[in-house]
Amino acid sequence: MERFGRRGLLAMSGASLAMPAIAQRGWPDRPVTLLVPYAAGGSNDVVARLLAPKLQAILGQSFVVENRTGAGGSIGTAAVARGPADGSLFLVSSASNHVMYPIVAPGSIPDPREAFAGVSMLVDVPLALTVANKLGVKDLPGLLELLKREPGRHSFASSGVGGSQHLAGELFAMKAGVEIVHVPYRGGGPALNDLVAGQVSMAFLNLPTALPQDNAGTVKILAVAGDRRSALKPEIATVAESGVPGFAVRSWTALFAPRATPREIMARLNAAVKECLTDPTTKARLAELGTEAEPSAPEALNAFVREEFDLWAPVIRAAKVTAG
């Protein structure tokens, strides 16, 4: 059974949506753009480029990946929100640009809850609570004891202000009742380097990034951040299981369309995406990249986005996070 959403929403098959014959014949009748609001090489981009040729094979039309970067992903996100709703343009989006940045920088883009309609969740990228070896802690209870004994003396790294790694750290501090200092970096690479060097105490890193370093003994993974254990490393417990009840953070990539895109087009693309993501070859390739396929129905994705806003808005306000 497929699973979707923080509260256990079930991923319903988009194939159950009606697909009139006219839609099957008429769309896509020209090249389709999958717009990624980040630079080439990132997780959103990699997933989009994996899916594009497979969608082309299923639907018989060219799918082109376009990168339009800047302002925390808001430039590309706004371009799709204001773009044509005719099935020619879709957004490959993530928590950082679709939920967190609009809260951090109000008015930067149209409200995604109103401007977009979900097509399907694509993948989960598990986050791992990772600590520097210099701390000498072996598990999450040990880390919590240290942080409570030395409030404000320890720091956590992130790949930038307002992103999922940053806000995971802020939520952790709130849920655990500890005081830790945020140190933002210009990307995950520099953050990881300083964690390995012991310049910062901890970080919420993408699990595929953290695992090689953990295996090499240069850092220590204490727990995964999601609401369930990762299939990539099921022996690692969740943060909630390990001592911080109620903590759950997902780093995800999903596909969205401008709100007015016809339902028939959405249904056909949803079915094609599900076919791609349930293909064993695609699932295996995604696993190699450190991600987990998570197809969903449009309604489930829309509900999940609303949940994400409900989760992160109070965290961002309490942490006084701003785009400046």
N, C-alpha and C positions, 0 to 999 in steps of 0.2 A: 504494500500500500504506500502511495506517495504521501509525503508530509510537507506541509507548507505553513509558514507563519509562526510568530512567537507563541501564540496560544493554541497551537496545534491545528490550525486550519488545514483542511485536507485539500490537496491539489486536485481540482476537478478537471476532467478532460475537456479541453476546448473543442474537441471534435464533436461534443454533444450540442454545440451551438448550431443553429440552422445555417446552411450555406446554399442559398438559392443557385439554381443552375446558371443564371445570368452572371452572378459573381464569379462562378467557377470559370466561365468562358471569358469574362471581360477583364479580370485582374489576375496578375499584373500584365498590363499591356505596354509597359515601357520600363526602363531600368529603375530600380528601387535603391534609394540611398539609406544606409545605416550610419547615422551620424554619431561619432564618439566625441564627447566634449573634452577629451584628454589627448595627450601626445601619443604617437605610435609607440608600441612596446609595452604599455601598461596592461593591467588585467582586463579592463573593458575592451581595449583594442584587440587583444589576443583572442578573446572570446568572439568578438564580432567577425574577425577574419577567419576563424574556424567555421563559423556558421554560414557565412556568405555563400561559399561555393555549394554547400549542401542545400541551402534554400533555393539556389538557382537550379540545382538538379531536380528538386521536387516540384518547383513552381514554373520552371521553363522560362525564366526571365533573369536578366543580370541583376545581381545584388552588389552594390559598390559601397565600400567602407570609406567614409570621409572623416578626417580628424579636424575639429575646429576648437582650439584651445583658448584658455584665458579665464581669469577672474574666478578661480575655484570651480571651473566647469560651467559657470553661468552663461558664458557667451554662446556656447554650442547648445546648451539647454534652452535658452531663450529663442534661438534661431528655429528650433523645432516647434516650440510652443506657438510661435507666430507664423510657422510655415504652412504649406498647403496640406489640407486634410483630405487628400485624394488617394492615399495609399502609395505615394511616391517617396515619402520621407518618414523615417522612424528614428527614435533616440535610444541608444544603448547607454543606460543610465546606472548610477550607483547611489548608495546612501549618502555619500559626501555631497554630490552636486544636486541630488534630487530632493533631499530632506534637510540635511544639516546646513548647507550654505544658504538656502532661502531663509532659514531661521536666523542664522548669524548675520546675514545682510538683507534685512527686509526690503522688499521692493526691487531687489536686483533682477528678479525675473518674475513673470506671472506665477501665481500660486500653483505649484505642480498638481495639487489635489483637484484644481479646477481646469487647468490648462491641458492636462494629459489624460489619456485613457490607457490602462495597462493592457498589454498584449500577453506577456507571459514573464514570469520569473525565469532567469536563465541559469545562474549558478550561485552557489555560496562559496565564499573564500574564508575559511575559518581563521579567526584571530587567536593568537596564543599569548598568554601572560608569561613573559620571558624576563629573567633577571640576570644581572651581572654576577659572575663567579665571585667577585670580591665580597659580595654580601654574605656568602657562606651559608645561605639558607637552602634547605633541601625540599621544602614543601610550602604550600600556601599558608597553613597555620604558622609556620616559622616566619614567613614574610610579614604576616599581620602582626605578630608579636613584636618584630623589629620596628615596624612603622609606628606602632602605638607607643613603643618605648622611646623612640626618637622622632617626635613629630616635627615636620617641616625640614628635616635634615636630608631627606631623600627625594630623588627626582624621577620623573618618567619622561621618556622621549616619545616623539611622534613625528610623522612625515609632514606635518604642517598644522596650522591653527584651523580649527573647525572641522577637521576630517574625522573619520571613524576611529582612527588610532588615538587622536587627542580626546575625543569625547568618551571613548571607552575608559580612558584613564580617569576622567572627571567623574563618570558614573561609578567606577570602582571606588574612588575615594569617598563618595557620598554613601554608597551602600555599606562600605566597610567601616566608616567612621574614622578615617585616617587623613592625615595632612601630608600631601606630596606635591612637589613643585613641577609644573609642566615646562619642558624644554622642547620647543619646536625646531624642526630641521627642514631643510629644503629637499625633502624626499626621504624614502625609507632607507636608502643606502647609507647616507651619513649618520642617520639615527642608529642603525645597526652597528656601524663602525665604533661609535662612541660607547655603545652598550658593551661590545666586546672588550673595549679598552677600559671599561669601568668608570668612564666619565659620568655616566648616568646609572641609576640603580635598576630601572626596569622599563619595560615597554610592552605595548600590545602590538605584536607584529603579525603579519600574515603567516600562517602556519607553514606554508611551503618555504618562506624565507627563513624562518627560525629553525626548522628541522635540521638542515645541514650543519648549522652552528651548534645545535644541541648534540647532534651525533658526534661532532668533532670535539665536544667538551669545552667549547669556548664560551657558551652561555648555558643557562638552565631553563627549560620550559617547565612551568609549575602547573598550568591548567589551560584549557581552551575556554574561549569566551562565550560560546554559543549556548543555546538551550538544550543541547544534546552533545554527546561525544562525537568527534569527527571520525568518519570512516577511514581517513588517511592515517590516523594514529589512535585507535579506539582505547588503548590502555591509558591514555591521558584523560583524567577526570575533568569535569567542567569546574569553572570558578564557583558556581552555585553549590555543586556537590562538595567542594573542598573547604567551604567555610564562609561564603558570602551569599546567603540566600537571596533569591530574587534578581540576581545579576545575570543578564543575558544580552549579548550584543552580536548582531550579524553584520558581516561585510558582504554585500550582495551586488549582483549585476542583473538588470532586468531590461526588458524591451517595452517601450512606450510609443504611443502615437498621439498626434494632435487630437484633442478631445472630439472634434466633429468627424473624425474618420468613420466612414460607413461601417456598420456592424458586420456586414457580410465580409468585408475585407479583413476586419479584425479576426473573425472566426476562421477564415481560411489560413491566415498567417499563423494564428495560434496553433492550429492543427499541424502545420508544417514545422513549426518550432518544436512541438512535442515529438514529432517523428524524428527530427534531428537529435534531440537530447536523449531520447530513449534508445537510439541506435547504439549497440554495444561498442562499435569502433569509436564513436564520438565520446561515449562515457569513459572509455579507457584513456583516450587522449586528454580529456579534461582532468582525469585523475592524475595523469603524469604531470599536468600543470599545477596540481595542488588544489583543484577546485572540485566541487560536487554538483552534478547536474540537478536542477530543481525546477522542472517545468510546472506551470500552474495555469489555472483558468484566469481570464481577465478579472472577474469579480473578486477572486481571492487576492490577486495582486493589488487591486485598488483598495481593498480592506486593509491589507498589510501596510500600504503607504500611509493610510490614516493612522494606524497604530504607531508607526515610526514617528510621525509628527507628535503624537501624544506622548511618546517616550522622551524624545529629545528636546522638545521646547522647554520643559521645566529644568532639565539639566543645563541647557545653554544659558537660561536666565540666571539660575543659581550660581553658575561658574563665571558669570559676567563675560562670556565669550563674545567678542565683536570682530568684524572683518578688519578693522583698523589695527 
